[in-house]
Amino acid sequence: MSYSDATRARVYLRESAEFRGEPTYRLIVQAFRRAGITDLSVHRGIMGFDRASGVLSSRPLRFHADLPLVVEAVGDREQVESALPEIRSCLSRGLITLSDVQLYVSD
């Protein structure tokens, strides 16, 4: 098993987020792909916290129709950073985190 240094970007947003009529999460994925990143995932949360709205949950008594999404991408630091301006331009409300990670690949 070998490893390499990489950067993980996580973009937190709401499921309902749109930009120019398109789902924002889809535009974020496309921006990462254009930057050459192929290791991507979109996760739908069942519970999350938003400063403006408090707890967002899918639990029956606390149901909120606008649940959190996380777009996660792993690639070279340069690839990740080259996608960020485009992502910021379509993300009106959300959070972006970057972490240095070690990418383990089984041969």
C-alpha positions in Angstrom: 0.0 0.0 0.0 1.4 3.4 -0.9 0.3 6.9 0.0 0.7 10.4 -1.2 -0.1 13.9 0.3 -3.4 15.4 -0.9 -5.9 18.1 0.0 -9.5 17.4 0.9 -12.1 20.1 0.3 -15.5 19.9 1.9 -18.2 22.3 0.8 -21.2 22.4 3.1 -24.5 23.8 1.7 -28.2 23.3 1.8 -30.0 20.9 -0.5 -32.2 23.6 -1.9 -29.2 25.9 -2.9 -29.4 26.9 -6.6 -27.4 29.2 -8.8 -28.9 30.4 -12.1 -31.5 27.6 -12.0 -29.1 24.8 -11.4 -28.5 22.9 -8.2 -25.4 24.4 -6.6 -24.0 21.0 -5.6 -23.9 19.9 -9.2 -22.1 23.1 -10.2 -19.5 22.5 -7.4 -18.9 18.9 -8.7 -18.4 20.3 -12.2 -16.0 22.9 -11.0 -13.9 20.2 -9.2 -14.0 18.0 -12.3 -12.8 20.9 -14.6 -9.9 21.3 -12.2 -8.9 17.7 -12.8 -10.3 16.2 -9.6 -12.0 12.8 -10.0 -12.3 11.7 -6.4 -15.6 13.3 -5.5 -18.7 12.5 -3.4 -21.9 14.3 -2.5 -23.4 13.4 0.9 -26.9 14.2 2.1 -27.1 14.8 5.8 -29.8 13.6 8.1 -29.0 16.3 10.6 -27.0 19.5 10.6 -26.7 22.9 12.1 -27.1 26.2 10.4 -26.4 29.4 12.3 -29.4 31.2 10.8 -31.9 28.3 11.2 -30.7 26.2 14.1 -30.9 22.4 13.9 -31.9 20.9 10.6 -33.2 17.4 11.0 -35.1 14.7 9.2 -36.6 13.4 12.5 -40.4 13.4 12.3 -40.9 16.0 15.1 -38.1 18.3 13.9 -38.4 17.8 10.2 -36.8 20.5 8.0 -37.2 20.1 4.2 -33.9 21.8 3.5 -31.3 19.3 4.8 -27.5 19.8 4.6 -25.3 18.5 1.7 -21.6 18.1 1.7 -19.6 17.9 -1.5 -16.2 16.3 -0.8 -13.2 16.3 -3.2 -9.7 15.0 -2.8 -6.9 16.0 -5.0 -3.7 18.0 -5.3 -3.6 21.3 -3.5 -3.3 23.2 -6.8 -6.3 21.4 -8.3 -8.5 22.2 -5.3 -7.4 25.8 -5.0 -8.0 26.4 -8.8 -11.6 25.3 -8.4 -12.4 27.5 -5.4 -13.0 30.9 -7.2 -15.7 29.2 -9.4 -17.2 27.5 -6.3 -17.3 30.7 -4.3 -19.0 32.5 -7.1 -22.0 30.1 -7.1 -22.1 29.5 -3.3 -24.2 32.3 -1.8 -24.4 30.6 1.6 -22.2 27.8 2.9 -18.9 26.8 4.3 -15.7 25.5 2.6 -13.0 23.7 4.6 -9.6 22.4 3.4 -7.6 19.8 5.1 -4.2 18.2 4.3 -4.7 14.5 4.2 -2.7 11.4 3.2 -4.2 9.4 0.4 -3.7 5.7 0.7 -4.1 3.6 -2.4 -3.9 -0.1 -2.5 -1.9 -1.4 -5.4 
